[in-house]
Amino acid sequence: MNGSLRVASTAQFWPVVMMGLAVAVLYFAREVFMPLAIAVLLTFALAPVLSLVRRTGLPRVPAVILVVAAAFVGIAAFSFVVVTQVTELARNVPTYQSNILTKIQSLKKSGSESGVVNTVTQAIERVGKEIEKAGESSAQAPEPKPDPLLVEIYTPDRPIQILTSMVVPLIGPLATVGLIVIVVIFMLLEREDLRDRFIRLVGSHDIHRTTEALQEAGQRVGQYLLMQLIVNVTYGVPIGIGLWVIGIPNAALWGLLAIVLRFVPYIGPVIAMVLPLFLAVAVDPGWAMVLWVAGLFIVMELVSNNIVEPWLYGSRTGLSPLAIIVAAIFWTWIWGPVGLVLSTPLTVCLVVLGKHVPQFEFFEVLFGSEPVLDPKARLYQRLLAGDSDEATDQAEELLEEKDLPDFYGRVAIPAMLLAEHDRRRGVMTEDQKQGLASCARILVSNLREIAIEEKEEEDQEKEQPEQGKGESAKDKEREDEGKEDPGKAVASIELPDGAGRNVLCAGGRGELDDVTAVMLAQVLRITGATATESGYADLEPARLRRLKTDGVDTIVVCFLNRDSINHGRFLVRRLKRIRSGLRVGIVLWSDPDQAGSARPDQDREITARLGADFVAFSLADAIAGALDADVKTQAGETPAAAAPKMAAAQ
């Protein structure tokens, strides 16, 4: 036992060590890995462009040289414009000092009327004077020292030294740029060979998964960089033009910086806006220019976020918003400002790696945007936590794509099955069970308005001509999704006409069963039937005779525990003795996602032992059995086998 625990702890310890070593290598060897990372991302971005150029018939080598040369000429031109604009801005800074002083004085005058700014200024001046007095009193030098003489060392200019001082600082950046260019060229030339070598090293035993991972990584990163560049250009160019019209100096610089900084998630646009705002304060003695600049950036942000980005939907990365922020902090710590720009595409690669490589699955769980829990598990967790508001929000979000019967049958009742499983394991306390049942009842009550709306839709469909029946807007949406992605569409539960039927739904053995009975009754009311619900306590022998069955056609007893067959058989006998001709059905809930593991022989045996008028294992079967007065589920048939007969009878 101790040996196995020691092995397990060691197996969990090694991944942490490896992650720490990887981070250390990335940090201390950043001079090597940074250019390689930039080259890889540029390769991803230029690969689609290279494919387009190759389709014109140009050979591989000239096409690669043309694409890389065009890309780096564009980058060089961009850098040249930025450097030129920055130099011009630096020369003009002293001319803006008077405007800044004017604004400070105006603020001081306006603040003196209210006394706030004046009071703060006087307080600061008093503190400064006290510090000066303390310094003078603590001075120990009785005799004043003569002021030091300023000495200026004159060195004649030498051309070689000047040239050296200019060239040496440029050697490192130029060497890095040259290395990136060479690596990008060779990666584009040897792209297929590099892919084959990567597959051989990483996943030759599963070529399909490795190929899918490479394609997804290239598609996500390339699409993100290309679409983000288009979005940034449509954002930065109007910003530059607008600033030029407003009168901000070096407007081209701020437009170009807006294009680059918008690659930085969240904080990039803020930085791009703050710099022109400061310049507007320095340039204009008044405040009109500042307001115009702020308005320009706000309008462009709204247009970009609500029109351009949704239109160019390809800028999605598959990362959660929190993951983007955490990734930006991490890569900035590792590689500085370059890591801040590269943080999103690098993290996208890690998420794709976690999606296709089981050992790195935690990357997808931590940083991915897809839900990591099934809807039923999420709902069960919210109900167990007693958060009925968030459970309702989750249900309403799912009901935008599902009907209420689909939600109950595929999410809510399976969530109650998870709760019953934990209850049987003994990990759920009585208080937790009571709280969960109460929270689930609140959820059903909150969905009552949706149930009323769906009932009205059902009534309208019944009044429509025959060809228009049963084709709601959600059904059309599901049909369209099925055409686009056959694996995504889910068949909805068909609701029969329940007009004139009176059904009593009751829980079998506990509060959790009572909740499922309430859900079933709410769905039956959508069909037009009269449905009421009763608790499991009302079916106890001492209270069974007081059960109100006047006008009831069918009683449906719901069980979450399949081992309740004997209890269900006794309930059927007792309910049959209350009134002759009363139909009694038993529902043994099962998870539809686990239907493939059902055992027909066991279902037939259960049906035979219960002796009920019908036995159902799903919400669709329970609805059909409760509303069908003529067709009975035979003792030797499963609900799946009896369903065609019920449909034919209707």
C-alpha positions in Angstrom: 0.0 0.0 0.0 2.7 2.5 1.0 4.7 1.5 -2.1 1.9 2.2 -4.4 1.2 5.6 -2.8 4.9 6.4 -3.1 4.9 5.5 -6.8 1.8 7.6 -7.3 3.2 10.6 -5.5 6.4 10.3 -7.5 4.5 10.1 -10.8 2.6 13.3 -9.9 5.8 15.0 -8.8 7.7 14.6 -12.0 5.4 16.6 -14.3 5.8 19.6 -11.8 9.6 19.2 -12.0 9.5 19.1 -15.8 7.3 22.2 -15.9 9.7 24.1 -13.6 12.7 23.1 -15.8 10.9 24.1 -18.9 10.1 27.6 -17.5 13.7 28.0 -16.3 15.0 27.1 -19.7 12.6 29.5 -21.4 13.7 32.3 -19.0 17.5 31.8 -19.0 17.7 30.9 -22.7 15.3 33.6 -23.9 17.9 35.0 -26.3 17.7 31.7 -28.2 14.0 30.8 -27.9 12.6 34.3 -28.5 13.8 34.5 -32.1 12.8 30.9 -32.7 9.3 31.6 -31.4 8.9 34.7 -33.5 10.1 32.8 -36.6 7.6 29.9 -35.9 4.7 32.4 -35.5 5.7 34.2 -38.7 5.9 30.9 -40.5 2.3 30.1 -39.4 1.2 33.6 -40.5 3.0 33.4 -43.9 2.1 29.8 -44.8 -1.4 30.7 -46.1 0.1 33.6 -48.1 2.7 31.2 -49.6 0.0 28.8 -50.6 -1.8 31.5 -52.5 1.4 32.6 -54.3 2.2 29.0 -55.2 -1.2 28.6 -56.8 -0.1 31.1 -59.4 2.4 28.6 -60.7 5.5 30.2 -59.1 8.1 27.6 -58.0 8.7 27.1 -54.3 12.0 28.8 -53.8 11.1 32.1 -55.6 7.7 32.1 -53.9 9.2 31.7 -50.4 11.8 34.5 -51.1 9.1 36.8 -52.5 6.7 36.3 -49.6 9.5 36.6 -46.9 11.0 39.7 -48.6 7.6 41.4 -48.9 6.8 40.7 -45.2 10.1 42.0 -43.9 10.2 45.0 -46.2 6.8 45.9 -44.8 8.1 45.4 -41.2 11.2 47.5 -42.0 9.1 50.3 -43.5 6.8 50.2 -40.5 9.8 50.4 -38.1 11.4 53.3 -40.1 8.2 55.4 -40.0 7.9 54.7 -36.2 11.5 55.7 -35.6 11.2 58.8 -37.7 8.0 59.9 -36.0 9.5 59.3 -32.5 12.5 61.4 -33.3 10.4 64.2 -34.6 8.2 64.0 -31.4 11.3 64.1 -29.2 12.5 67.3 -30.8 9.1 69.0 -30.3 8.6 68.1 -26.7 10.1 71.3 -25.2 7.6 73.4 -27.2 4.7 71.7 -25.3 5.9 72.6 -21.8 4.1 76.0 -21.8 0.8 74.4 -22.6 1.2 71.9 -19.8 2.0 74.7 -17.3 -1.0 76.7 -18.5 -3.3 73.7 -17.9 -1.8 73.2 -14.4 -2.4 76.8 -13.5 -5.9 76.7 -14.8 -6.6 73.6 -12.7 -5.2 75.3 -9.7 -7.3 78.4 -10.3 -10.5 76.4 -10.8 -9.7 74.3 -7.7 -9.0 77.3 -5.6 -12.6 78.3 -5.9 -13.7 75.1 -4.2 -10.6 75.1 -2.0 -9.7 71.5 -2.8 -6.6 71.9 -5.0 -5.4 75.0 -3.0 -5.7 73.1 0.3 -3.7 70.2 -1.1 -1.0 72.5 -2.6 -0.6 74.4 0.7 -0.3 71.2 2.7 2.4 69.9 0.3 4.3 73.2 0.6 4.1 73.1 4.4 5.5 69.6 4.5 8.4 70.7 2.2 9.2 73.6 4.4 9.3 71.4 7.6 11.6 69.0 5.9 14.0 71.8 4.9 14.0 73.2 8.5 14.8 69.8 9.8 17.6 69.4 7.4 19.1 72.8 8.3 18.9 72.1 12.1 20.6 68.7 11.7 23.5 70.1 9.6 26.8 69.6 11.4 29.1 71.7 9.1 29.6 75.1 10.7 31.6 76.5 7.9 30.1 76.7 4.4 31.9 74.7 1.8 32.9 76.3 -1.5 30.8 75.3 -4.5 32.5 72.6 -6.6 33.9 73.7 -9.9 32.4 72.2 -13.0 34.9 70.5 -15.3 34.1 69.6 -18.8 36.3 67.1 -20.5 36.8 67.8 -24.2 37.6 65.0 -26.6 38.0 65.7 -30.2 35.6 63.8 -32.5 37.1 60.8 -34.3 35.1 59.3 -37.2 36.0 55.8 -36.3 34.9 56.1 -32.7 31.6 57.8 -33.8 30.9 55.1 -36.4 31.7 52.4 -33.8 29.4 53.9 -31.2 26.6 54.0 -33.8 27.1 50.5 -35.2 27.8 48.4 -32.1 24.4 48.9 -30.5 22.8 47.8 -33.8 24.7 44.6 -34.2 22.6 42.6 -31.7 19.1 43.6 -33.1 20.3 43.2 -36.8 21.8 39.8 -36.0 18.5 38.8 -34.4 16.5 40.0 -37.4 18.8 38.2 -39.8 18.5 35.0 -37.8 14.7 35.3 -37.8 14.6 35.9 -41.6 16.8 32.9 -42.3 14.8 30.6 -40.0 11.5 31.7 -41.5 12.9 31.0 -45.1 14.1 27.5 -44.2 10.9 26.7 -42.3 8.8 27.6 -45.3 11.1 25.7 -47.6 11.2 22.6 -45.5 7.7 22.8 -44.1 6.6 19.3 -45.1 9.9 17.7 -44.0 9.7 19.4 -40.6 6.1 18.2 -40.3 7.2 14.6 -41.0 10.1 14.8 -38.5 7.8 16.2 -35.8 5.3 13.4 -36.4 8.1 10.9 -36.2 9.3 12.3 -32.9 6.0 13.0 -31.2 3.3 10.9 -32.6 4.3 8.3 -35.1 2.1 5.7 -33.3 -1.0 7.9 -33.8 -0.4 9.8 -37.1 -4.1 10.8 -37.3 -4.1 12.7 -33.9 -0.7 14.3 -34.6 -1.7 15.5 -38.0 -4.9 16.9 -36.6 -3.0 18.7 -33.9 -0.6 20.3 -36.4 -3.4 21.4 -38.7 -5.4 22.8 -35.9 -2.4 24.7 -34.4 -1.5 26.1 -37.8 -5.1 27.1 -38.6 -5.8 28.7 -35.2 -2.5 30.7 -35.0 -2.4 31.6 -38.7 -6.1 32.6 -38.7 -5.7 34.6 -35.5 -2.7 36.5 -36.7 -4.1 37.3 -40.1 -7.6 38.2 -38.9 -6.2 40.2 -36.0 -3.9 42.1 -38.4 -6.9 43.0 -40.5 -8.9 44.1 -37.5 -6.0 46.1 -36.2 -5.4 47.8 -39.6 -9.1 48.7 -39.8 -8.7 50.2 -36.3 -5.3 51.9 -36.6 -5.7 53.6 -40.0 -8.9 55.5 -39.0 -7.3 56.4 -35.7 -4.3 57.9 -37.5 -6.6 59.8 -40.0 -8.8 61.0 -37.2 -5.9 62.2 -35.1 -4.5 64.1 -38.1 -7.9 65.8 -38.6 -8.1 66.7 -34.9 -4.6 68.2 -35.1 -2.5 65.8 -33.0 1.2 65.9 -34.0 2.7 62.8 -35.5 -0.7 61.2 -36.2 0.9 58.5 -38.3 3.0 57.3 -35.3 -0.1 56.9 -33.1 -2.0 55.1 -35.9 0.9 52.6 -36.4 1.3 52.1 -32.6 -2.5 51.4 -32.4 -2.1 48.7 -35.0 0.8 47.0 -33.0 -0.5 47.6 -29.5 -3.9 46.0 -30.3 -2.1 42.7 -30.6 -1.7 43.0 -26.9 -4.9 41.8 -25.3 -7.0 44.2 -23.2 -4.3 46.6 -22.2 -2.9 47.3 -25.7 -5.8 49.6 -26.8 -5.6 51.4 -23.5 -1.9 52.2 -23.9 -2.6 53.2 -27.5 -5.2 55.7 -26.3 -3.3 57.1 -23.3 -0.3 58.4 -25.3 -2.3 60.6 -27.7 -4.4 61.9 -24.8 -1.2 63.1 -23.0 -0.1 64.7 -26.2 -3.4 66.4 -26.6 -3.1 67.8 -23.1 0.4 69.2 -24.1 -0.6 70.6 -27.5 -3.9 72.3 -26.9 -4.2 75.0 -24.2 -7.9 74.1 -23.9 -9.6 70.8 -23.4 -11.5 70.4 -26.6 -8.8 68.4 -28.3 -8.6 66.0 -25.4 -12.3 65.3 -25.6 -12.2 64.8 -29.4 -9.3 62.3 -29.0 -11.1 60.3 -26.3 -14.3 60.3 -28.3 -12.4 59.0 -31.4 -10.9 56.1 -29.5 -14.2 55.2 -27.8 -16.1 55.2 -31.2 -13.4 53.1 -32.9 -13.4 50.6 -30.0 -17.2 50.2 -30.3 -17.0 49.8 -34.0 -14.2 47.3 -33.9 -15.6 45.2 -31.1 -19.2 45.1 -32.2 -19.0 45.2 -36.0 -15.5 44.4 -37.4 -14.6 41.5 -35.1 -17.9 39.7 -35.3 -17.8 40.1 -39.1 -14.3 38.7 -39.2 -15.2 35.9 -36.9 -11.9 34.1 -37.5 -10.1 36.0 -34.8 -11.3 33.6 -32.1 -8.5 31.8 -30.4 -10.3 29.2 -28.2 -8.9 30.9 -25.0 -10.9 32.1 -22.1 -10.6 35.8 -21.2 -8.9 35.0 -17.9 -6.4 32.7 -19.7 -5.5 35.5 -22.1 -4.7 37.8 -19.1 -2.7 35.1 -17.2 -0.8 34.2 -20.4 0.1 37.9 -21.0 1.5 38.2 -17.4 3.5 34.9 -17.7 5.0 35.6 -21.1 5.8 39.2 -20.2 7.7 37.9 -17.1 9.6 35.4 -19.3 10.4 37.4 -22.4 9.5 41.0 -21.6 7.5 43.2 -24.1 8.1 40.7 -26.9 6.5 38.0 -24.8 3.5 40.3 -24.2 2.9 40.5 -28.0 3.5 36.8 -28.5 1.5 35.6 -25.4 -1.8 34.8 -27.2 -0.5 32.8 -30.2 1.9 30.9 -28.0 -0.8 30.0 -25.5 -3.0 28.9 -28.4 -0.4 26.4 -29.4 -0.3 25.1 -25.8 -4.1 24.7 -25.8 -4.0 22.7 -29.1 -1.2 20.6 -27.6 -3.4 19.8 -24.6 -6.4 19.0 -26.7 -4.6 16.3 -28.7 -1.9 15.0 -26.3 -3.3 13.4 -23.1 -0.2 14.3 -21.0 -0.8 18.0 -21.6 -4.5 18.0 -21.2 -4.3 20.4 -18.3 -3.4 23.2 -20.7 -6.7 22.9 -22.4 -8.5 22.6 -19.1 -6.8 25.7 -17.6 -6.7 28.0 -20.7 -9.4 26.7 -23.1 -12.7 28.5 -23.6 -14.8 25.3 -24.0 -16.7 24.1 -20.9 -14.8 21.3 -19.1 -17.9 19.9 -17.4 -21.0 18.4 -19.0 -24.1 20.5 -18.7 -25.6 17.9 -16.3 -22.5 18.0 -14.1 -22.5 21.8 -14.0 -26.1 21.9 -13.1 -25.7 19.3 -10.4 -22.7 21.3 -9.0 -24.8 24.5 -8.8 -27.8 22.7 -7.2 -25.5 21.0 -4.7 -24.0 24.4 -3.8 -27.5 25.8 -3.3 -27.1 28.4 -6.0 -30.6 28.4 -7.6 -29.9 31.7 -9.4 -26.9 30.5 -11.3 -28.6 27.2 -12.0 -31.5 29.1 -13.5 -29.1 31.2 -15.6 -27.4 28.0 -16.9 -30.8 26.5 -17.7 -32.0 29.6 -19.6 -28.7 29.6 -21.5 -29.3 26.0 -22.6 -33.0 26.7 -23.3 -31.9 29.1 -26.0 -31.0 26.0 -28.1 -33.2 23.3 -26.4 -36.8 22.9 -25.7 -37.8 22.5 -22.0 -38.5 18.7 -22.4 -35.0 18.3 -24.0 -33.5 20.2 -21.1 -35.2 18.1 -18.5 -34.6 14.8 -20.3 -30.9 15.4 -21.2 -29.7 17.7 -18.4 -31.9 18.2 -15.4 -32.9 14.6 -14.8 -29.4 13.2 -15.5 -28.2 15.8 -12.9 -30.6 14.3 -10.4 -29.3 10.9 -11.3 -25.8 12.1 -10.3 -27.2 13.4 -7.0 -28.9 10.0 -6.4 -25.6 8.2 -7.1 -23.8 10.3 -4.5 -26.6 9.7 -2.0 -26.3 6.0 -2.5 -22.5 6.2 -2.0 -23.1 7.8 1.3 -21.2 11.0 0.5 -24.3 13.3 0.6 -25.6 14.4 4.0 -29.2 14.7 4.8 -28.9 18.5 4.9 -27.3 18.5 1.5 -30.0 16.3 0.0 -32.8 18.5 1.4 -31.0 21.7 0.2 -30.5 20.2 -3.3 -34.1 19.2 -3.6 -35.3 22.6 -2.5 -32.9 24.3 -4.9 -34.1 22.1 -7.8 -37.7 22.9 -7.0 -36.9 26.6 -7.2 -35.3 26.0 -10.5 -38.4 24.3 -11.8 -40.5 27.1 -10.5 -38.3 29.7 -12.2 -38.8 27.9 -15.5 -42.6 28.0 -15.3 -42.8 31.0 -17.6 -40.8 29.2 -20.2 -43.2 26.2 -19.9 -46.2 28.5 -20.4 -44.6 30.0 -23.5 -43.9 26.6 -24.9 -47.4 25.5 -24.2 -48.7 28.5 -26.1 -46.4 27.6 -29.0 -47.8 24.0 -28.9 -51.4 25.3 -29.0 -50.6 27.6 -32.0 -49.0 24.6 -33.9 -52.1 22.6 -33.3 -54.2 25.3 -34.8 -52.0 25.6 -37.9 -52.5 23.6 -41.0 -51.3 20.1 -41.0 -48.1 20.8 -43.0 -47.0 23.4 -40.5 -47.3 21.3 -37.4 -44.4 20.4 -35.2 -41.9 22.7 -36.9 -40.9 25.3 -34.3 -38.1 27.8 -34.6 -35.8 25.7 -32.4 -36.6 22.6 -34.5 -35.5 24.6 -37.6 -32.3 25.7 -35.9 -31.6 22.1 -34.9 -32.2 21.0 -38.5 -29.9 23.6 -39.8 -27.2 22.6 -37.3 -27.6 19.0 -38.4 -27.0 19.9 -42.0 -23.8 21.8 -41.1 -22.6 19.3 -38.5 -24.4 16.0 -38.3 -22.8 15.0 -35.1 -24.0 18.2 -33.3 -27.7 17.9 -33.9 -29.8 16.2 -31.2 -33.3 14.9 -31.8 -35.9 16.7 -29.8 -38.6 15.0 -27.7 -41.8 14.9 -29.7 -44.8 15.8 -27.5 -48.1 14.1 -28.2 -51.5 15.8 -27.6 -52.4 15.5 -24.0 -55.7 17.4 -24.1 -58.3 15.7 -21.9 -55.9 13.6 -19.9 -55.4 13.9 -16.2 -52.2 12.6 -14.8 -50.8 12.5 -11.2 -47.0 12.4 -11.0 -45.5 11.2 -7.7 -42.0 10.6 -6.3 -41.2 7.1 -5.4 -38.9 7.0 -2.3 -37.4 10.4 -1.6 -37.2 14.1 -2.1 -35.0 13.7 -5.2 -37.7 11.5 -6.8 -40.2 14.1 -6.0 -38.2 16.7 -8.0 -38.3 14.5 -11.1 -42.1 14.1 -10.7 -42.5 17.9 -10.6 -40.4 18.1 -13.8 -42.5 15.5 -15.5 -45.7 17.2 -14.5 -44.5 20.5 -15.9 -43.7 18.9 -19.2 -47.1 17.1 -19.3 -48.9 20.4 -18.8 -47.1 21.7 -22.0 -48.9 18.9 -23.9 -52.3 20.3 -22.8 -52.8 17.6 -20.1 -54.0 18.3 -16.6 -51.0 17.3 -14.5 -50.5 17.5 -10.7 -47.7 16.3 -8.5 -47.5 14.5 -5.2 -44.7 13.7 -2.8 -43.3 10.2 -1.9 -44.7 10.7 1.6 -48.3 10.7 0.2 -47.7 7.1 -1.1 -46.9 5.7 2.3 -49.4 3.0 3.4 -50.8 5.2 6.3 -51.6 8.1 3.9 -52.3 6.3 0.6 -56.0 6.1 1.1 -56.1 9.9 1.4 -54.5 10.4 -2.0 -56.7 12.5 -4.2 -57.4 10.5 -7.4 -60.7 11.9 -8.4 -60.7 12.4 -12.2 -57.1 11.1 -12.5 -56.6 8.8 -15.4 -53.0 7.8 -14.8 -50.6 7.8 -11.9 -46.9 7.9 -12.7 -44.4 7.0 -10.0 -40.8 8.2 -10.5 -37.7 6.5 -9.2 -34.1 7.6 -9.6 -32.8 4.3 -8.0 -33.2 1.3 -10.3 -32.9 -1.0 -7.3 -36.4 0.1 -6.1 -38.2 -2.6 -8.1 -39.7 -4.3 -5.1 -40.9 -1.0 -3.6 -42.4 -0.1 -7.0 -44.2 -3.5 -7.3 -45.8 -2.9 -3.9 -46.8 0.6 -4.9 -48.4 -0.6 -8.1 -50.5 -3.2 -6.2 -51.6 -0.6 -3.5 -52.5 2.0 -6.1 -54.5 -0.5 -8.2 -56.6 -1.3 -5.1 -57.6 2.4 -4.6 -59.8 2.5 -7.7 -60.5 0.0 -10.5 -59.5 1.1 -14.0 -56.7 3.4 -12.7 -53.6 3.2 -14.8 -50.3 3.1 -13.0 -46.9 3.6 -14.6 -43.4 3.3 -13.2 -40.5 5.5 -14.4 -37.0 4.2 -13.7 -34.9 7.2 -14.8 -31.8 6.5 -16.9 -29.2 8.8 -18.4 -29.7 9.1 -22.2 -26.0 9.5 -22.7 -25.5 6.0 -21.3 -28.3 4.4 -23.4 -25.7 2.4 -25.4 -24.9 0.5 -22.2 -28.5 -0.5 -21.5 -29.3 -4.2 -21.2 -32.6 -5.2 -22.9 -32.9 -8.5 -21.1 -32.6 -6.8 -17.7 -35.2 -4.2 -18.8 -37.6 -6.9 -19.8 -37.2 -8.6 -16.5 -37.8 -5.3 -14.6 -40.9 -4.7 -16.7 -42.3 -8.1 -16.0 -41.6 -7.9 -12.2 -43.3 -4.5 -11.7 -46.6 -5.5 -13.2 -47.4 -1.8 -14.1 -49.5 -0.7 -17.1 -46.3 0.8 -18.5 -42.7 1.1 -17.5 -40.5 3.9 -18.9 -36.8 4.6 -18.7 -36.7 8.1 -20.3 -38.7 11.2 -20.3 -40.1 10.6 -23.8 -41.3 7.1 -22.8 -42.8 8.5 -19.6 -44.8 11.1 -21.6 -46.0 8.6 -24.1 -47.1 6.1 -21.4 -48.8 8.7 -19.3 -50.9 10.1 -22.1 -51.7 6.9 -24.0 -54.8 5.2 -22.7 -55.1 2.4 -25.3 -51.6 1.0 -25.8 -49.9 -0.6 -22.8 -46.3 -1.6 -22.6 -46.2 -5.4 -22.7 -44.4 -7.2 -19.9 -42.0 -8.8 -22.4 -41.1 -5.6 -24.2 -38.8 -2.7 -23.4 -40.1 0.9 -23.8 -38.0 1.2 -27.0 -39.8 -1.8 -28.5 -43.2 -0.5 -27.4 -42.6 3.0 -28.8 -43.5 2.2 -32.4 -46.9 0.7 -31.3 -47.6 3.9 -29.2 -46.8 6.1 -32.2 -49.0 4.0 -34.5 -51.9 4.1 -32.1 -51.7 7.9 -31.9 
